């Protein structure tokens, strides 16, 4: 008898677990259009709901698409603009480092000091020539970081209203949870009374 009662109670518990919740959306919104597999991934930390919602917004917004294209273009152009300068400067820096390394092997101290002085003079002259270029490259890199930060902030601000719409469209009711707790309590009561 106990086994039958326990099996019945377990069956009721399993059935009640599989009941659908009553938290259906009141209206369709952007977040509902984000793929369910994407939302599941986000819950596990493998996706990003902000980016997923933003991508969904991008699909139908020409202004956003233009903005994204501008940002993409400026990022590509940044690399092109500074790469030639950095290549030349890096080769020169590398040359001076290698020259200083080679002078360490010179045994004659007078000759060694003389060549070190020439290397230093040439390096300092080159640093003066390239100072403005290096400063501009630093400024470009700073601006790139600021653009990236502002872009991230914009995405968050643009998607915040969408998640709030989603929350409003999916009011969480406690009815089904309370009913389930009652079923659990009934089962617990039956289990406690079994002898």
Buried (B, 14 or more C-beta within 10 A) or exposed (E): EEEEEBEEBEEBBEEBEEEEEEEEEEEEBBBBEBEEEBBEBBEEEEBBBBBBBBBBBBEEEEEBEEBBEEBEEEEEEBEEBBEEBBEEBEEBBEBBEEBBEEBEEBEEEEEBEEBBEEBEEBBEEBBEEBEEBEEEBEEBEEEBEEBEEEBEEBBEEBBEEBBEBBEEBBEEEEEBEEEBEEBBEEBEEBEEEEE
